[in-house]
Amino acid sequence: MPEEGENVVVYVEGESIANKEVVKTNLVDTVKNYVKRLLDRWNPEESDFIVLKVPQTINLDLPLSKDLYKKVEKYGVKRVGNKAEVEIPTYEIIYSNRWMGEDMEADKFVVIMPYINDDIINQVINNILSSLSPEGEEFLEE
């Protein structure tokens, strides 16, 4: 059975965080539970319902504290120059979106990932928002 841990569920509306919840279950069960919950919020006449598993690469300043290292070591910490690079398993559940030609605009979605700290949450959300934005701009303060 996969290990239980702290995961964070981040509700994103537009280009900002609407809500954050920390839950203590294993990551896959958390994703499945939120897929079921979000189906009720989805309008199939207006939007697609998309679940993506997209590992996010994040950069951390060195040296890492012992506590931070314990939380990220299972995700393959690599040294890249004067930073540490970690690939965090991340799931996106997009339940309100529209298509503009070949580009999708996500209005409401949820990001689920292991909880490490708030800086990492902001880094991941920024990565996701900039991947969904044609300009590739940063949205949240780090």
N, C-alpha and C positions, 0 to 999 in steps of 0.2 A: 504494500500500500504506500502511495507517495506520502512524503512527510508533510505534516501540517506546519504552517508558518504564518507569518503576518503578510497579508497581501493588501494592496491598496486599490480601491476602485475609485476612479476619477471620472466624474461627469463633466463633459465639455459641451458648452453651448456657444455657438458662434466661434469666437476666438478667445474664450476665457474659461477658467475652471468655475463651474457652477456649484460643485459639491465634491467632497472627498470622504471616503469611508475606509477605515482599516478593519479588515475581517481576518479572523483566525481559522482558516481552513486551508486545504492544499490548493494549489493554483488552478489545477484543471477543474476541480469541483466548483471553485469560485466562478470560473468562466462559464461553466454549464448552468449554474444557478442564475447568473445574471442574464444569460441568453434567454432563459425562460421568462424572467421578469420583464425584460425589455421587449419581448414579443407583444406584450399588451400595450406598449406605448407606440408601436410601429403602425403606420398607416400604409398598407400594401398598395393603395390606389395612388399614393403620392411619392413613394420612396422604395428603394431597394433595402434589404436587410443583409448586411455583410458582416461576417466575422473573419478577422484576419489575425494570423499569428506572425508578428513582425518583430524579431529580436532587435532591440535598440542598442547601439553602441554609444556608451557614455564615457566621458573623460573625467578623471579625478585628479586633483592636485596631490603630488607626493610631498612628504611621506603620508601614507594612510595611517590613521589611528588603528589600534588593535581591534577596537569594536567595529569600525567600518570594514577592515580587512576580513573579519569573521563573517560579516554579512555578504560580502561580494566574492569571496574566494571560490565558491562553488560555480561561479559564472565565468571562470577563466580570466583571471587578471593578467594583463600583459603590460609591460613597460614600453611606452612609446615616447621617446625623448624624455622630457621632464614631467610627464603625466603617466597615469595608469589608465589603461583602457579595459572596459568591462562590457560584455554583451549580456544585457538583461532580457529574459524572456518576457515578451509583452504581447498582449492581445488587445485588439481594437474591435468593438462592437458598434457598428454604424447603423443607426436605426432611423435617421432622418437626413436625407440627402437629395440632391438633384444633379442632373447631368447638364453640363454646358458644353455641347459638342462631345469631345472625347475626354473632357476634364470633369471630375466629380467635385462638387462642393458639399462637404459634410456640415450639416447644421447642428446635429446633436449626435454625440457618440460617447462611448464609455471606454476608458483605457484601464486594463487590469494588469497588474505586475506585482512582483514581490516588493514589499515595503522595505526600503533601505533608509532613506531620509528625504526631507522635503526638497532639498537641492536637486537630488536625482529625479524626483517626480517632475520638477519644473524643466529639467533638461530633456527628459523624455517627451513631455507634452510639447515643448518647443520644437523638438525634432519632428514630431507627428504633424503639428500645425504647419510647419514650414514645408513639409512634404506635400501637404494638401493645398498649399498656397502657391499660385503661379509666380509670385514675387520672391518666395523663399525667405521671407522676413522673420525676425524674432518677435515673439509675442509676449512672453512672460519675463518678468525680471528674475534674474538668477540670484 
